[in-house]
Amino acid sequence: MPKRTELKRVLVIGSGPIVIGQAAEFDYAGTQACRALKEEGVEVILVNSNPATIMTDLTVADIVYIEPLTVSFLAYVLGKERPDGILATLGGQMGLNLVSSLAQAGVLTDLGIELLGTQLKAIEMAEDREEFRHLMMRLGHPIAKSETVTTVEEGLKFAARIGYPVVLRPAYTLGGSGGGFAHSEEELLERLPHALTQSPIGQVLVEESIAGWKEVEYEVVRDGADNAVVVCNMENFDPVGVHTGDSIVVAPSQTLTDHEYHMLRHASLDIVRNLGIEGGCNVQLALSKTGEYRVIEVNPRVSRSSALASKATGYPIARIVAKIGLGLTLPEIKNPVTGKTSAAFEPALDYVVVKIPRWPFDKFPEADRRLGTQMKATGEVMAIDRTYEAALEKAVRSLEVGRLDILGGPESRADDETLKRLATEPTDQRLFYLAEALWRGWSVTDLAQATGIDPWFLQGVDRIVAAERKLADDPESWRERLP
């Protein structure tokens, strides 16, 4: 279907301040969206509270408001500017929460302003833990045993029924804010009240733990005519239990069988279609060693993973999503990167992409470096190469933490007890302690059992360690091979 010509002015909600879990990747998405809208001849009104962003540059949007991202101020701007539509799925969780509040307050209806792209019903169904759980049960996609609670008493009763540990997932939050594991009743009493206050609707999903399962993401784009593409899938180095924003991520997946890949792909597309997503969507799934899967959650918006998928594949997700919001379908949108194919063509990767998070612990040395379901990274680096090993080494060098390699850092001076603890416990430095453990003769099998990391990833690290050992044993023979 052709572009909707009645949409002359569109308001875009930015992502607000750069905080942990919501950083510059959302500025990247918002900037791309504004430019895509202007390409289609639409006047762009941007509201964002952060002046230190590219999207607030006057060359990106036509009208820019650098003001607090609140319901009252957005209502004022909407009343003053009277845009034809509002695009909210490019501003992270902030955008979704604001547009939900505007709709509930009746502002959009009173002003006759249309929500573009993914509709409110789909957003609520994906973000509301109870609604989402019922949808998955109706579709037949397995999810972890869970119950949505609004009081501490409800959470205690459910946890006692299914046993500990349990995972807490507050509704309508970003980066796992307020969530985490509770291994006992004491921990649940400590964590659940905070989780309830973090959720804007006072709702927390208490879920059985599937920690140790493989975590896989599928980045999906769908239009209003039900055309859908899987931009790419991504596999976490760390198993379930570490937030995907805090995990090393490899794209495309490397350890899935063909059956597993297509099983999870089919589930992702089915979920996105039944939610009624019109734009970008990120589906997170867990896979057991026996081939069972569980749906973890869905982000009905352009996310941090969308920026990674865009850069990894060359498929400009935010630009495509913005044009879908104007009524265009994937076959009608030309991929601006290739200049030839339409957006309905899925990217094909003949290389490996590795993402490593960048944490702020060098600035906050006293902070708890242990990683869990609540994201702590403030950025990330991405590297591309023909092999996993080469991409991993490139990414390590890109971190700018004073390392040229996965070996030879402070971990080389650690005693055996410290090495064992830090190689098996999820922290920002675990990769380096894993490499040191392999250097000291630990086996891939033992490390895989202790950490839950797939042996394939550890074998890649072991091959790097073996190459380092050869170089250390006979440096002259290697020097002769250098150009």
Secondary structure, DSSP 4 states (H G I P E B T S, - for coil): ----TT--EEEEE---S-BTTB-HHHHHHHHHHHHHHHHTT-EEEEE-S-SSSSTTSTTT-SEEE-S---HHHHHHHHHHH--SEEE-TTSHHHHHHHHHHHHHTTHHHHHTPEEPSS-HHHHHHHHSHHHHHHHHHHHT--B-SEEEESSHHHHHHHHHHH-S-EEEEETT-STTTT-EEE-SHHHHHHHHHHHHHHSTTS-EEEEE--TTSEEEEEEEEE-TTS-EEEEEEEEESS-TTS-GGGS-EEES-SS--HHHHHHHHHHHHHHHHHHT--EEEEEEEEE-TTS-EEEEEEE-S--HHHHHHHHHH---HHHHHHHHHTT--GGGSB-TTTSSSBTTSPP--SSEEEEEEE-STTT-TTS--B--SS----EEEEEEESSHHHHHHHHHHHT-SS-SSSSSSGGGG--HHHHHHHHHS-BTTHHHHHHHHHHTT--HHHHHHHH---HHHHHHHHHHHHHHHHHHH-HHHHHTT--
